[in-house]
């Protein structure tokens, strides 16, 4: 994969994470599947970029970002039938 493509994928990941944060902050009752799903997608895109443009600290951050997103998705899945 070219460095240019890796950078483009990384920027897309950054956009996903910024969107998810803005969505969670700006919504009265954000859909957790959207919030955590987009965060997970962003972490995945950034990980692809980091495999080409390696940075250990950022790769560790993306691992935890993805783990938290997966945890949020699992929690949302368990609570999907519950009423607020």
mmCIF file of the N, C-alpha and C atoms, coordinates in Angstrom:
data_MODEL
# 
_entry.id   MODEL 
# 
loop_
_atom_site.group_PDB 
_atom_site.id 
_atom_site.type_symbol 
_atom_site.label_atom_id 
_atom_site.label_alt_id 
_atom_site.label_comp_id 
_atom_site.label_asym_id 
_atom_site.label_entity_id 
_atom_site.label_seq_id 
_atom_site.pdbx_PDB_ins_code 
_atom_site.Cartn_x 
_atom_site.Cartn_y 
_atom_site.Cartn_z 
_atom_site.occupancy 
_atom_site.B_iso_or_equiv 
_atom_site.pdbx_formal_charge 
_atom_site.auth_seq_id 
_atom_site.auth_comp_id 
_atom_site.auth_asym_id 
_atom_site.auth_atom_id 
_atom_site.pdbx_PDB_model_num 
ATOM 1   N N  . UNK A 1 1  ? 0.847   -1.163 0.000  1.00 0.00 ? 1  UNK A N  1 
ATOM 2   C CA . UNK A 1 1  ? 0.000   0.000  0.000  1.00 0.00 ? 1  UNK A CA 1 
ATOM 3   C C  . UNK A 1 1  ? 0.900   1.237  0.000  1.00 0.00 ? 1  UNK A C  1 
ATOM 4   N N  . UNK A 1 2  ? 0.526   2.216  -0.787 1.00 0.00 ? 2  UNK A N  1 
ATOM 5   C CA . UNK A 1 2  ? 1.333   3.435  -0.853 1.00 0.00 ? 2  UNK A CA 1 
ATOM 6   C C  . UNK A 1 2  ? 1.122   4.281  0.402  1.00 0.00 ? 2  UNK A C  1 
ATOM 7   N N  . UNK A 1 3  ? 2.097   5.104  0.673  1.00 0.00 ? 3  UNK A N  1 
ATOM 8   C CA . UNK A 1 3  ? 2.002   6.002  1.823  1.00 0.00 ? 3  UNK A CA 1 
ATOM 9   C C  . UNK A 1 3  ? 0.851   6.990  1.640  1.00 0.00 ? 3  UNK A C  1 
ATOM 10  N N  . UNK A 1 4  ? 0.629   7.425  0.416  1.00 0.00 ? 4  UNK A N  1 
ATOM 11  C CA . UNK A 1 4  ? -0.460  8.358  0.130  1.00 0.00 ? 4  UNK A CA 1 
ATOM 12  C C  . UNK A 1 4  ? -1.818  7.727  0.436  1.00 0.00 ? 4  UNK A C  1 
ATOM 13  N N  . UNK A 1 5  ? -2.020  6.488  0.006  1.00 0.00 ? 5  UNK A N  1 
ATOM 14  C CA . UNK A 1 5  ? -3.273  5.795  0.296  1.00 0.00 ? 5  UNK A CA 1 
ATOM 15  C C  . UNK A 1 5  ? -3.436  5.572  1.801  1.00 0.00 ? 5  UNK A C  1 
ATOM 16  N N  . UNK A 1 6  ? -2.350  5.190  2.461  1.00 0.00 ? 6  UNK A N  1 
ATOM 17  C CA . UNK A 1 6  ? -2.402  4.997  3.910  1.00 0.00 ? 6  UNK A CA 1 
ATOM 18  C C  . UNK A 1 6  ? -2.777  6.291  4.624  1.00 0.00 ? 6  UNK A C  1 
ATOM 19  N N  . UNK A 1 7  ? -2.237  7.398  4.174  1.00 0.00 ? 7  UNK A N  1 
ATOM 20  C CA . UNK A 1 7  ? -2.584  8.689  4.765  1.00 0.00 ? 7  UNK A CA 1 
ATOM 21  C C  . UNK A 1 7  ? -4.049  9.037  4.533  1.00 0.00 ? 7  UNK A C  1 
ATOM 22  N N  . UNK A 1 8  ? -4.557  8.758  3.339  1.00 0.00 ? 8  UNK A N  1 
ATOM 23  C CA . UNK A 1 8  ? -5.962  9.031  3.028  1.00 0.00 ? 8  UNK A CA 1 
ATOM 24  C C  . UNK A 1 8  ? -6.876  8.183  3.916  1.00 0.00 ? 8  UNK A C  1 
ATOM 25  N N  . UNK A 1 9  ? -6.535  6.915  4.103  1.00 0.00 ? 9  UNK A N  1 
ATOM 26  C CA . UNK A 1 9  ? -7.316  6.033  4.967  1.00 0.00 ? 9  UNK A CA 1 
ATOM 27  C C  . UNK A 1 9  ? -7.253  6.534  6.413  1.00 0.00 ? 9  UNK A C  1 
ATOM 28  N N  . UNK A 1 10 ? -6.077  6.967  6.849  1.00 0.00 ? 10 UNK A N  1 
ATOM 29  C CA . UNK A 1 10 ? -5.938  7.518  8.193  1.00 0.00 ? 10 UNK A CA 1 
ATOM 30  C C  . UNK A 1 10 ? -6.773  8.769  8.393  1.00 0.00 ? 10 UNK A C  1 
ATOM 31  N N  . UNK A 1 11 ? -6.804  9.633  7.389  1.00 0.00 ? 11 UNK A N  1 
ATOM 32  C CA . UNK A 1 11 ? -7.630  10.839 7.489  1.00 0.00 ? 11 UNK A CA 1 
ATOM 33  C C  . UNK A 1 11 ? -9.117  10.501 7.534  1.00 0.00 ? 11 UNK A C  1 
ATOM 34  N N  . UNK A 1 12 ? -9.516  9.477  6.797  1.00 0.00 ? 12 UNK A N  1 
ATOM 35  C CA . UNK A 1 12 ? -10.903 9.021  6.859  1.00 0.00 ? 12 UNK A CA 1 
ATOM 36  C C  . UNK A 1 12 ? -11.221 8.508  8.267  1.00 0.00 ? 12 UNK A C  1 
ATOM 37  N N  . UNK A 1 13 ? -10.277 7.779  8.865  1.00 0.00 ? 13 UNK A N  1 
ATOM 38  C CA . UNK A 1 13 ? -10.461 7.312  10.234 1.00 0.00 ? 13 UNK A CA 1 
ATOM 39  C C  . UNK A 1 13 ? -10.583 8.462  11.214 1.00 0.00 ? 13 UNK A C  1 
ATOM 40  N N  . UNK A 1 14 ? -9.759  9.475  11.034 1.00 0.00 ? 14 UNK A N  1 
ATOM 41  C CA . UNK A 1 14 ? -9.835  10.661 11.889 1.00 0.00 ? 14 UNK A CA 1 
ATOM 42  C C  . UNK A 1 14 ? -11.200 11.327 11.754 1.00 0.00 ? 14 UNK A C  1 
ATOM 43  N N  . UNK A 1 15 ? -11.693 11.434 10.522 1.00 0.00 ? 15 UNK A N  1 
ATOM 44  C CA . UNK A 1 15 ? -13.011 12.028 10.285 1.00 0.00 ? 15 UNK A CA 1 
ATOM 45  C C  . UNK A 1 15 ? -14.103 11.216 10.977 1.00 0.00 ? 15 UNK A C  1 
ATOM 46  N N  . UNK A 1 16 ? -14.002 9.898  10.944 1.00 0.00 ? 16 UNK A N  1 
ATOM 47  C CA . UNK A 1 16 ? -14.989 9.049  11.613 1.00 0.00 ? 16 UNK A CA 1 
ATOM 48  C C  . UNK A 1 16 ? -15.021 9.312  13.112 1.00 0.00 ? 16 UNK A C  1 
ATOM 49  N N  . UNK A 1 17 ? -13.848 9.377  13.727 1.00 0.00 ? 17 UNK A N  1 
ATOM 50  C CA . UNK A 1 17 ? -13.780 9.570  15.177 1.00 0.00 ? 17 UNK A CA 1 
ATOM 51  C C  . UNK A 1 17 ? -14.286 10.964 15.557 1.00 0.00 ? 17 UNK A C  1 
ATOM 52  N N  . UNK A 1 18 ? -13.939 11.975 14.773 1.00 0.00 ? 18 UNK A N  1 
ATOM 53  C CA . UNK A 1 18 ? -14.438 13.327 15.046 1.00 0.00 ? 18 UNK A CA 1 
ATOM 54  C C  . UNK A 1 18 ? -15.950 13.369 14.889 1.00 0.00 ? 18 UNK A C  1 
ATOM 55  N N  . UNK A 1 19 ? -16.475 12.722 13.839 1.00 0.00 ? 19 UNK A N  1 
ATOM 56  C CA . UNK A 1 19 ? -17.925 12.673 13.637 1.00 0.00 ? 19 UNK A CA 1 
ATOM 57  C C  . UNK A 1 19 ? -18.608 12.004 14.830 1.00 0.00 ? 19 UNK A C  1 
ATOM 58  N N  . UNK A 1 20 ? -18.074 10.870 15.281 1.00 0.00 ? 20 UNK A N  1 
ATOM 59  C CA . UNK A 1 20 ? -18.690 10.143 16.393 1.00 0.00 ? 20 UNK A CA 1 
ATOM 60  C C  . UNK A 1 20 ? -18.696 10.988 17.658 1.00 0.00 ? 20 UNK A C  1 
ATOM 61  N N  . UNK A 1 21 ? -17.630 11.707 17.917 1.00 0.00 ? 21 UNK A N  1 
ATOM 62  C CA . UNK A 1 21 ? -17.565 12.563 19.098 1.00 0.00 ? 21 UNK A CA 1 
ATOM 63  C C  . UNK A 1 21 ? -18.580 13.698 18.987 1.00 0.00 ? 21 UNK A C  1 
ATOM 64  N N  . UNK A 1 22 ? -18.632 14.335 17.834 1.00 0.00 ? 22 UNK A N  1 
ATOM 65  C CA . UNK A 1 22 ? -19.599 15.417 17.630 1.00 0.00 ? 22 UNK A CA 1 
ATOM 66  C C  . UNK A 1 22 ? -21.032 14.893 17.723 1.00 0.00 ? 22 UNK A C  1 
ATOM 67  N N  . UNK A 1 23 ? -21.269 13.714 17.172 1.00 0.00 ? 23 UNK A N  1 
ATOM 68  C CA . UNK A 1 23 ? -22.598 13.101 17.216 1.00 0.00 ? 23 UNK A CA 1 
ATOM 69  C C  . UNK A 1 23 ? -23.011 12.839 18.669 1.00 0.00 ? 23 UNK A C  1 
ATOM 70  N N  . UNK A 1 24 ? -22.119 12.270 19.457 1.00 0.00 ? 24 UNK A N  1 
ATOM 71  C CA . UNK A 1 24 ? -22.435 11.966 20.852 1.00 0.00 ? 24 UNK A CA 1 
ATOM 72  C C  . UNK A 1 24 ? -22.631 13.249 21.660 1.00 0.00 ? 24 UNK A C  1 
ATOM 73  N N  . UNK A 1 25 ? -21.862 14.266 21.356 1.00 0.00 ? 25 UNK A N  1 
ATOM 74  C CA . UNK A 1 25 ? -21.944 15.528 22.091 1.00 0.00 ? 25 UNK A CA 1 
ATOM 75  C C  . UNK A 1 25 ? -23.183 16.322 21.692 1.00 0.00 ? 25 UNK A C  1 
ATOM 76  N N  . UNK A 1 26 ? -23.542 16.271 20.419 1.00 0.00 ? 26 UNK A N  1 
ATOM 77  C CA . UNK A 1 26 ? -24.635 17.088 19.918 1.00 0.00 ? 26 UNK A CA 1 
ATOM 78  C C  . UNK A 1 26 ? -26.007 16.444 19.970 1.00 0.00 ? 26 UNK A C  1 
ATOM 79  N N  . UNK A 1 27 ? -26.073 15.163 20.273 1.00 0.00 ? 27 UNK A N  1 
ATOM 80  C CA . UNK A 1 27 ? -27.362 14.472 20.294 1.00 0.00 ? 27 UNK A CA 1 
ATOM 81  C C  . UNK A 1 27 ? -27.871 14.343 21.719 1.00 0.00 ? 27 UNK A C  1 
ATOM 82  N N  . UNK A 1 28 ? -29.155 14.521 21.861 1.00 0.00 ? 28 UNK A N  1 
ATOM 83  C CA . UNK A 1 28 ? -29.768 14.373 23.182 1.00 0.00 ? 28 UNK A CA 1 
ATOM 84  C C  . UNK A 1 28 ? -29.719 12.919 23.636 1.00 0.00 ? 28 UNK A C  1 
ATOM 85  N N  . UNK A 1 29 ? -29.987 12.004 22.735 1.00 0.00 ? 29 UNK A N  1 
ATOM 86  C CA . UNK A 1 29 ? -29.942 10.570 23.035 1.00 0.00 ? 29 UNK A CA 1 
ATOM 87  C C  . UNK A 1 29 ? -29.282 9.865  21.847 1.00 0.00 ? 29 UNK A C  1 
ATOM 88  N N  . UNK A 1 30 ? -27.948 9.900  21.778 1.00 0.00 ? 30 UNK A N  1 
ATOM 89  C CA . UNK A 1 30 ? -27.271 9.299  20.622 1.00 0.00 ? 30 UNK A CA 1 
ATOM 90  C C  . UNK A 1 30 ? -27.497 7.795  20.545 1.00 0.00 ? 30 UNK A C  1 
ATOM 91  N N  . UNK A 1 31 ? -27.600 7.311  19.330 1.00 0.00 ? 31 UNK A N  1 
ATOM 92  C CA . UNK A 1 31 ? -27.725 5.879  19.108 1.00 0.00 ? 31 UNK A CA 1 
ATOM 93  C C  . UNK A 1 31 ? -26.354 5.257  19.368 1.00 0.00 ? 31 UNK A C  1 
ATOM 94  N N  . UNK A 1 32 ? -26.256 4.358  20.358 1.00 0.00 ? 32 UNK A N  1 
ATOM 95  C CA . UNK A 1 32 ? -24.938 3.801  20.684 1.00 0.00 ? 32 UNK A CA 1 
ATOM 96  C C  . UNK A 1 32 ? -24.342 2.967  19.558 1.00 0.00 ? 32 UNK A C  1 
ATOM 97  N N  . UNK A 1 33 ? -25.180 2.398  18.699 1.00 0.00 ? 33 UNK A N  1 
ATOM 98  C CA . UNK A 1 33 ? -24.653 1.624  17.581 1.00 0.00 ? 33 UNK A CA 1 
ATOM 99  C C  . UNK A 1 33 ? -23.961 2.538  16.568 1.00 0.00 ? 33 UNK A C  1 
ATOM 100 N N  . UNK A 1 34 ? -24.518 3.730  16.362 1.00 0.00 ? 34 UNK A N  1 
ATOM 101 C CA . UNK A 1 34 ? -23.882 4.701  15.475 1.00 0.00 ? 34 UNK A CA 1 
ATOM 102 C C  . UNK A 1 34 ? -22.602 5.213  16.132 1.00 0.00 ? 34 UNK A C  1 
ATOM 103 N N  . UNK A 1 35 ? -22.706 5.663  17.369 1.00 0.00 ? 35 UNK A N  1 
ATOM 104 C CA . UNK A 1 35 ? -21.558 6.244  18.067 1.00 0.00 ? 35 UNK A CA 1 
ATOM 105 C C  . UNK A 1 35 ? -20.380 5.277  18.135 1.00 0.00 ? 35 UNK A C  1 
ATOM 106 N N  . UNK A 1 36 ? -20.615 4.086  18.664 1.00 0.00 ? 36 UNK A N  1 
ATOM 107 C CA . UNK A 1 36 ? -19.518 3.138  18.843 1.00 0.00 ? 36 UNK A CA 1 
ATOM 108 C C  . UNK A 1 36 ? -19.110 2.467  17.535 1.00 0.00 ? 36 UNK A C  1 
ATOM 109 N N  . UNK A 1 37 ? -20.064 2.269  16.644 1.00 0.00 ? 37 UNK A N  1 
ATOM 110 C CA . UNK A 1 37 ? -19.744 1.670  15.345 1.00 0.00 ? 37 UNK A CA 1 
ATOM 111 C C  . UNK A 1 37 ? -18.839 2.566  14.513 1.00 0.00 ? 37 UNK A C  1 
ATOM 112 N N  . UNK A 1 38 ? -19.146 3.859  14.493 1.00 0.00 ? 38 UNK A N  1 
ATOM 113 C CA . UNK A 1 38 ? -18.315 4.796  13.734 1.00 0.00 ? 38 UNK A CA 1 
ATOM 114 C C  . UNK A 1 38 ? -16.948 4.947  14.405 1.00 0.00 ? 38 UNK A C  1 
ATOM 115 N N  . UNK A 1 39 ? -16.920 4.935  15.742 1.00 0.00 ? 39 UNK A N  1 
ATOM 116 C CA . UNK A 1 39 ? -15.634 4.972  16.441 1.00 0.00 ? 39 UNK A CA 1 
ATOM 117 C C  . UNK A 1 39 ? -14.783 3.750  16.098 1.00 0.00 ? 39 UNK A C  1 
ATOM 118 N N  . UNK A 1 40 ? -15.399 2.587  16.060 1.00 0.00 ? 40 UNK A N  1 
ATOM 119 C CA . UNK A 1 40 ? -14.679 1.359  15.719 1.00 0.00 ? 40 UNK A CA 1 
ATOM 120 C C  . UNK A 1 40 ? -14.156 1.428  14.285 1.00 0.00 ? 40 UNK A C  1 
ATOM 121 N N  . UNK A 1 41 ? -14.968 1.906  13.382 1.00 0.00 ? 41 UNK A N  1 
ATOM 122 C CA . UNK A 1 41 ? -14.542 2.062  11.990 1.00 0.00 ? 41 UNK A CA 1 
ATOM 123 C C  . UNK A 1 41 ? -13.356 3.035  11.896 1.00 0.00 ? 41 UNK A C  1 
ATOM 124 N N  . UNK A 1 42 ? -13.442 4.136  12.625 1.00 0.00 ? 42 UNK A N  1 
ATOM 125 C CA . UNK A 1 42 ? -12.346 5.093  12.633 1.00 0.00 ? 42 UNK A CA 1 
ATOM 126 C C  . UNK A 1 42 ? -11.062 4.488  13.167 1.00 0.00 ? 42 UNK A C  1 
ATOM 127 N N  . UNK A 1 43 ? -11.165 3.725  14.263 1.00 0.00 ? 43 UNK A N  1 
ATOM 128 C CA . UNK A 1 43 ? -9.978  3.075  14.827 1.00 0.00 ? 43 UNK A CA 1 
ATOM 129 C C  . UNK A 1 43 ? -9.391  2.073  13.837 1.00 0.00 ? 43 UNK A C  1 
ATOM 130 N N  . UNK A 1 44 ? -10.251 1.360  13.116 1.00 0.00 ? 44 UNK A N  1 
ATOM 131 C CA . UNK A 1 44 ? -9.773  0.387  12.130 1.00 0.00 ? 44 UNK A CA 1 
ATOM 132 C C  . UNK A 1 44 ? -9.028  1.093  10.989 1.00 0.00 ? 44 UNK A C  1 
ATOM 133 N N  . UNK A 1 45 ? -9.602  2.185  10.489 1.00 0.00 ? 45 UNK A N  1 
ATOM 134 C CA . UNK A 1 45 ? -8.944  2.933  9.409  1.00 0.00 ? 45 UNK A CA 1 
ATOM 135 C C  . UNK A 1 45 ? -7.600  3.500  9.872  1.00 0.00 ? 45 UNK A C  1 
ATOM 136 N N  . UNK A 1 46 ? -7.576  4.047  11.076 1.00 0.00 ? 46 UNK A N  1 
ATOM 137 C CA . UNK A 1 46 ? -6.319  4.596  11.587 1.00 0.00 ? 46 UNK A CA 1 
ATOM 138 C C  . UNK A 1 46 ? -5.290  3.493  11.807 1.00 0.00 ? 46 UNK A C  1 
ATOM 139 N N  . UNK A 1 47 ? -5.734  2.318  12.205 1.00 0.00 ? 47 UNK A N  1 
ATOM 140 C CA . UNK A 1 47 ? -4.807  1.197  12.376 1.00 0.00 ? 47 UNK A CA 1 
ATOM 141 C C  . UNK A 1 47 ? -4.182  0.808  11.046 1.00 0.00 ? 47 UNK A C  1 
ATOM 142 N N  . UNK A 1 48 ? -4.981  0.776  9.988  1.00 0.00 ? 48 UNK A N  1 
ATOM 143 C CA . UNK A 1 48 ? -4.444  0.478  8.657  1.00 0.00 ? 48 UNK A CA 1 
ATOM 144 C C  . UNK A 1 48 ? -3.355  1.497  8.302  1.00 0.00 ? 48 UNK A C  1 
ATOM 145 N N  . UNK A 1 49 ? -3.649  2.759  8.535  1.00 0.00 ? 49 UNK A N  1 
ATOM 146 C CA . UNK A 1 49 ? -2.669  3.806  8.254  1.00 0.00 ? 49 UNK A CA 1 
ATOM 147 C C  . UNK A 1 49 ? -1.405  3.626  9.087  1.00 0.00 ? 49 UNK A C  1 
ATOM 148 N N  . UNK A 1 50 ? -1.572  3.255  10.359 1.00 0.00 ? 50 UNK A N  1 
ATOM 149 C CA . UNK A 1 50 ? -0.423  3.101  11.251 1.00 0.00 ? 50 UNK A CA 1 
ATOM 150 C C  . UNK A 1 50 ? 0.425   1.879  10.919 1.00 0.00 ? 50 UNK A C  1 
ATOM 151 N N  . UNK A 1 51 ? -0.141  0.915  10.240 1.00 0.00 ? 51 UNK A N  1 
ATOM 152 C CA . UNK A 1 51 ? 0.659   -0.231 9.823  1.00 0.00 ? 51 UNK A CA 1 
ATOM 153 C C  . UNK A 1 51 ? 1.636   0.143  8.714  1.00 0.00 ? 51 UNK A C  1 
ATOM 154 N N  . UNK A 1 52 ? 1.318   1.208  7.986  1.00 0.00 ? 52 UNK A N  1 
ATOM 155 C CA . UNK A 1 52 ? 2.225   1.706  6.942  1.00 0.00 ? 52 UNK A CA 1 
ATOM 156 C C  . UNK A 1 52 ? 3.139   2.781  7.520  1.00 0.00 ? 52 UNK A C  1 
ATOM 157 N N  . UNK A 1 53 ? 2.546   3.713  8.260  1.00 0.00 ? 53 UNK A N  1 
ATOM 158 C CA . UNK A 1 53 ? 3.284   4.807  8.894  1.00 0.00 ? 53 UNK A CA 1 
ATOM 159 C C  . UNK A 1 53 ? 3.350   4.509  10.389 1.00 0.00 ? 53 UNK A C  1 
ATOM 160 N N  . UNK A 1 54 ? 4.204   3.581  10.767 1.00 0.00 ? 54 UNK A N  1 
ATOM 161 C CA . UNK A 1 54 ? 4.202   3.020  12.118 1.00 0.00 ? 54 UNK A CA 1 
ATOM 162 C C  . UNK A 1 54 ? 4.524   4.057  13.191 1.00 0.00 ? 54 UNK A C  1 
ATOM 163 N N  . UNK A 1 55 ? 3.696   4.027  14.240 1.00 0.00 ? 55 UNK A N  1 
ATOM 164 C CA . UNK A 1 55 ? 3.915   4.817  15.442 1.00 0.00 ? 55 UNK A CA 1 
ATOM 165 C C  . UNK A 1 55 ? 3.333   3.993  16.582 1.00 0.00 ? 55 UNK A C  1 
ATOM 166 N N  . UNK A 1 56 ? 4.181   3.438  17.421 1.00 0.00 ? 56 UNK A N  1 
ATOM 167 C CA . UNK A 1 56 ? 3.743   2.506  18.459 1.00 0.00 ? 56 UNK A CA 1 
ATOM 168 C C  . UNK A 1 56 ? 2.732   3.132  19.411 1.00 0.00 ? 56 UNK A C  1 
ATOM 169 N N  . UNK A 1 57 ? 2.984   4.340  19.864 1.00 0.00 ? 57 UNK A N  1 
ATOM 170 C CA . UNK A 1 57 ? 2.074   4.978  20.816 1.00 0.00 ? 57 UNK A CA 1 
ATOM 171 C C  . UNK A 1 57 ? 0.675   5.151  20.208 1.00 0.00 ? 57 UNK A C  1 
ATOM 172 N N  . UNK A 1 58 ? 0.607   5.564  18.973 1.00 0.00 ? 58 UNK A N  1 
ATOM 173 C CA . UNK A 1 58 ? -0.687  5.732  18.313 1.00 0.00 ? 58 UNK A CA 1 
ATOM 174 C C  . UNK A 1 58 ? -1.366  4.396  18.052 1.00 0.00 ? 58 UNK A C  1 
ATOM 175 N N  . UNK A 1 59 ? -0.580  3.372  17.732 1.00 0.00 ? 59 UNK A N  1 
ATOM 176 C CA . UNK A 1 59 ? -1.147  2.045  17.509 1.00 0.00 ? 59 UNK A CA 1 
ATOM 177 C C  . UNK A 1 59 ? -1.758  1.498  18.803 1.00 0.00 ? 59 UNK A C  1 
ATOM 178 N N  . UNK A 1 60 ? -1.087  1.704  19.928 1.00 0.00 ? 60 UNK A N  1 
ATOM 179 C CA . UNK A 1 60 ? -1.630  1.279  21.223 1.00 0.00 ? 60 UNK A CA 1 
ATOM 180 C C  . UNK A 1 60 ? -2.920  2.042  21.529 1.00 0.00 ? 60 UNK A C  1 
ATOM 181 N N  . UNK A 1 61 ? -2.928  3.339  21.252 1.00 0.00 ? 61 UNK A N  1 
ATOM 182 C CA . UNK A 1 61 ? -4.125  4.141  21.456 1.00 0.00 ? 61 UNK A CA 1 
ATOM 183 C C  . UNK A 1 61 ? -5.292  3.601  20.631 1.00 0.00 ? 61 UNK A C  1 
ATOM 184 N N  . UNK A 1 62 ? -5.039  3.270  19.375 1.00 0.00 ? 62 UNK A N  1 
ATOM 185 C CA . UNK A 1 62 ? -6.106  2.754  18.508 1.00 0.00 ? 62 UNK A CA 1 
ATOM 186 C C  . UNK A 1 62 ? -6.595  1.390  18.979 1.00 0.00 ? 62 UNK A C  1 
ATOM 187 N N  . UNK A 1 63 ? -5.702  0.564  19.546 1.00 0.00 ? 63 UNK A N  1 
ATOM 188 C CA . UNK A 1 63 ? -6.121  -0.721 20.106 1.00 0.00 ? 63 UNK A CA 1 
ATOM 189 C C  . UNK A 1 63 ? -7.139  -0.491 21.223 1.00 0.00 ? 63 UNK A C  1 
ATOM 190 N N  . UNK A 1 64 ? -6.844  0.433  22.125 1.00 0.00 ? 64 UNK A N  1 
ATOM 191 C CA . UNK A 1 64 ? -7.765  0.704  23.232 1.00 0.00 ? 64 UNK A CA 1 
ATOM 192 C C  . UNK A 1 64 ? -9.028  1.397  22.748 1.00 0.00 ? 64 UNK A C  1 
ATOM 193 N N  . UNK A 1 65 ? -8.901  2.275  21.763 1.00 0.00 ? 65 UNK A N  1 
ATOM 194 C CA . UNK A 1 65 ? -10.071 2.950  21.190 1.00 0.00 ? 65 UNK A CA 1 
ATOM 195 C C  . UNK A 1 65 ? -11.026 1.909  20.591 1.00 0.00 ? 65 UNK A C  1 
ATOM 196 N N  . UNK A 1 66 ? -10.480 0.947  19.874 1.00 0.00 ? 66 UNK A N  1 
ATOM 197 C CA . UNK A 1 66 ? -11.303 -0.113 19.286 1.00 0.00 ? 66 UNK A CA 1 
ATOM 198 C C  . UNK A 1 66 ? -11.904 -0.996 20.373 1.00 0.00 ? 66 UNK A C  1 
ATOM 199 N N  . UNK A 1 67 ? -11.125 -1.306 21.406 1.00 0.00 ? 67 UNK A N  1 
ATOM 200 C CA . UNK A 1 67 ? -11.631 -2.152 22.499 1.00 0.00 ? 67 UNK A CA 1 
ATOM 201 C C  . UNK A 1 67 ? -12.794 -1.468 23.208 1.00 0.00 ? 67 UNK A C  1 
ATOM 202 N N  . UNK A 1 68 ? -12.677 -0.179 23.460 1.00 0.00 ? 68 UNK A N  1 
ATOM 203 C CA . UNK A 1 68 ? -13.765 0.558  24.106 1.00 0.00 ? 68 UNK A CA 1 
ATOM 204 C C  . UNK A 1 68 ? -14.992 0.599  23.204 1.00 0.00 ? 68 UNK A C  1 
ATOM 205 N N  . UNK A 1 69 ? -14.787 0.783  21.909 1.00 0.00 ? 69 UNK A N  1 
ATOM 206 C CA . UNK A 1 69 ? -15.910 0.788  20.963 1.00 0.00 ? 69 UNK A CA 1 
ATOM 207 C C  . UNK A 1 69 ? -16.604 -0.571 20.942 1.00 0.00 ? 69 UNK A C  1 
ATOM 208 N N  . UNK A 1 70 ? -15.820 -1.648 20.947 1.00 0.00 ? 70 UNK A N  1 
ATOM 209 C CA . UNK A 1 70 ? -16.414 -2.991 20.981 1.00 0.00 ? 70 UNK A CA 1 
ATOM 210 C C  . UNK A 1 70 ? -17.184 -3.222 22.279 1.00 0.00 ? 70 UNK A C  1 
ATOM 211 N N  . UNK A 1 71 ? -16.640 -2.742 23.374 1.00 0.00 ? 71 UNK A N  1 
ATOM 212 C CA . UNK A 1 71 ? -17.317 -2.842 24.663 1.00 0.00 ? 71 UNK A CA 1 
ATOM 213 C C  . UNK A 1 71 ? -18.650 -2.079 24.614 1.00 0.00 ? 71 UNK A C  1 
ATOM 214 N N  . UNK A 1 72 ? -18.623 -0.869 24.054 1.00 0.00 ? 72 UNK A N  1 
ATOM 215 C CA . UNK A 1 72 ? -19.844 -0.074 23.913 1.00 0.00 ? 72 UNK A CA 1 
ATOM 216 C C  . UNK A 1 72 ? -20.870 -0.744 23.021 1.00 0.00 ? 72 UNK A C  1 
ATOM 217 N N  . UNK A 1 73 ? -20.410 -1.364 21.940 1.00 0.00 ? 73 UNK A N  1 
ATOM 218 C CA . UNK A 1 73 ? -21.334 -2.082 21.057 1.00 0.00 ? 73 UNK A CA 1 
ATOM 219 C C  . UNK A 1 73 ? -21.935 -3.296 21.756 1.00 0.00 ? 73 UNK A C  1 
ATOM 220 N N  . UNK A 1 74 ? -21.117 -4.020 22.518 1.00 0.00 ? 74 UNK A N  1 
ATOM 221 C CA . UNK A 1 74 ? -21.632 -5.181 23.252 1.00 0.00 ? 74 UNK A CA 1 
ATOM 222 C C  . UNK A 1 74 ? -22.659 -4.747 24.288 1.00 0.00 ? 74 UNK A C  1 
ATOM 223 N N  . UNK A 1 75 ? -22.380 -3.673 24.985 1.00 0.00 ? 75 UNK A N  1 
ATOM 224 C CA . UNK A 1 75 ? -23.309 -3.146 25.983 1.00 0.00 ? 75 UNK A CA 1 
ATOM 225 C C  . UNK A 1 75 ? -24.624 -2.705 25.319 1.00 0.00 ? 75 UNK A C  1 
ATOM 226 N N  . UNK A 1 76 ? -24.506 -2.035 24.180 1.00 0.00 ? 76 UNK A N  1 
ATOM 227 C CA . UNK A 1 76 ? -25.701 -1.598 23.448 1.00 0.00 ? 76 UNK A CA 1 
ATOM 228 C C  . UNK A 1 76 ? -26.505 -2.796 22.966 1.00 0.00 ? 76 UNK A C  1 
ATOM 229 N N  . UNK A 1 77 ? -25.823 -3.834 22.531 1.00 0.00 ? 77 UNK A N  1 
ATOM 230 C CA . UNK A 1 77 ? -26.504 -5.043 22.071 1.00 0.00 ? 77 UNK A CA 1 
ATOM 231 C C  . UNK A 1 77 ? -27.280 -5.696 23.220 1.00 0.00 ? 77 UNK A C  1 
ATOM 232 N N  . UNK A 1 78 ? -26.643 -5.770 24.391 1.00 0.00 ? 78 UNK A N  1 
ATOM 233 C CA . UNK A 1 78 ? -27.313 -6.357 25.563 1.00 0.00 ? 78 UNK A CA 1 
ATOM 234 C C  . UNK A 1 78 ? -28.513 -5.534 25.993 1.00 0.00 ? 78 UNK A C  1 
ATOM 235 N N  . UNK A 1 79 ? -28.438 -4.224 25.857 1.00 0.00 ? 79 UNK A N  1 
ATOM 236 C CA . UNK A 1 79 ? -29.487 -3.329 26.328 1.00 0.00 ? 79 UNK A CA 1 
ATOM 237 C C  . UNK A 1 79 ? -30.472 -2.914 25.228 1.00 0.00 ? 79 UNK A C  1 
ATOM 238 N N  . UNK A 1 80 ? -30.392 -3.529 24.069 1.00 0.00 ? 80 UNK A N  1 
ATOM 239 C CA . UNK A 1 80 ? -31.198 -3.052 22.926 1.00 0.00 ? 80 UNK A CA 1 
ATOM 240 C C  . UNK A 1 80 ? -32.688 -3.135 23.164 1.00 0.00 ? 80 UNK A C  1 
ATOM 241 N N  . UNK A 1 81 ? -33.184 -4.023 24.006 1.00 0.00 ? 81 UNK A N  1 
ATOM 242 C CA . UNK A 1 81 ? -34.627 -4.128 24.246 1.00 0.00 ? 81 UNK A CA 1 
ATOM 243 C C  . UNK A 1 81 ? -35.081 -3.371 25.469 1.00 0.00 ? 81 UNK A C  1 
ATOM 244 N N  . UNK A 1 82 ? -34.136 -2.853 26.244 1.00 0.00 ? 82 UNK A N  1 
ATOM 245 C CA . UNK A 1 82 ? -34.471 -2.150 27.486 1.00 0.00 ? 82 UNK A CA 1 
ATOM 246 C C  . UNK A 1 82 ? -35.034 -0.771 27.160 1.00 0.00 ? 82 UNK A C  1 
ATOM 247 N N  . UNK A 1 83 ? -35.928 -0.309 27.974 1.00 0.00 ? 83 UNK A N  1 
ATOM 248 C CA . UNK A 1 83 ? -36.459 1.044  27.818 1.00 0.00 ? 83 UNK A CA 1 
ATOM 249 C C  . UNK A 1 83 ? -35.733 1.974  28.746 1.00 0.00 ? 83 UNK A C  1 
ATOM 250 N N  . UNK A 1 84 ? -35.642 3.210  28.340 1.00 0.00 ? 84 UNK A N  1 
ATOM 251 C CA . UNK A 1 84 ? -34.915 4.217  29.149 1.00 0.00 ? 84 UNK A CA 1 
ATOM 252 C C  . UNK A 1 84 ? -35.756 4.718  30.287 1.00 0.00 ? 84 UNK A C  1 
# 
